[in-house]
Amino acid sequence: MARLRVFNLTDVSTPELEQNGLVCKPLVVYDTLVNPGTEAEVEETAMSFRDAQYYVSVGAMAIGALPSAYVMARRREQVPAIPVASKVLRRRKG
């Protein structure tokens, strides 16, 4: 039987996910729990496809491949926008 590769995108907050209360939520596709920021392979049945399609429609899941917008947003969240400054020691002129 064919399998679906699904990605839980709820680890990156979006207005749509916030509106639906799905930020950082595990999602269930038929009988498989998919944690935020992870992927899983599920059997492709009518019910599992319907579950996945609902999550795709609200922006919480991707099927097959990660969207580039999600990848970029995830990188922005992992890398600080302003690097942490290190202390600079200067010699005093005598």
N, C-alpha and C positions, 0 to 999 in steps of 0.2 A: 504494500500500500504506500502511496505517496506521502511525503512528510512536508510540513510547513516549517520554515525557520522564522521565528518571531522574535522581535526585540522590544523590550519594555523601555519606553522613552521617558518615564515619569520622573527620573532623577534630575532632569533639567526642567526647571519651572517655566511655564508659559501661561499667558492670561487664560487660554482655553482650559488648560489643566487645572488652574486655580479655580475657575468658574465651576468646573465639574467635581471639584474636591478630589482630584487624582494625583496631586503632587506627592512623589515618593511613596506610591502605593504599589504593592504587589498585585499582579493581574492574573486571573485564572482563565486559561484557554482550555475548554472542555474539562480535562482532569489534570492539567499541568499548571503548577504555580510558577510564574515568571517574576522574579524580584526586580526592583528598579535597577536600571543600568545593565541588565543581563539579557541573555538570549536563551532560547530553548527550541528544540525541534519537537513538534507535535504531529500526531497522525492527522492527515488531511481528511476529515469527515465533514459532512454538512454542518454539524453542530460546532466543531472547532473552527471552521472557516467563518461561520456566522459570528462567533465570539470575537475572533480576531478582527473581522471587518468592523464591528462596533467600536472596538478600541482604536482602530485606524481612523474612523470617522471623527473621533473626539481628540485626535492627536496624541494618544497615549501609547501607540504601538506602531511598529513597522513590520512589514512582511517581506522576507527575502533579502533586503539590504538596508543599511542605515541611511537615512536622509542626510545629505551634506550639511544642511542647516543645523541638525542635531549635533553632528560631529563638531562643528565650529563652536556652537554654544557650550558644549561640554568642555572643550579645550579652554574657552574663556573662563569658565568657572574654576578650572583646575590651576590656571596660571594667574597669579596676582597681576592686576593691571599696572600697579606701581610697585616696582621692586622694593624690598625692604632695604633701607639705607644702612650701611655699616658705619661704625664709628671711625672717624678719621683722626689720627693722632698727629698733631703738629708740634714742631719744636718752637719753643719761644726764642725770640731773638734777644740776646742779652744786652 
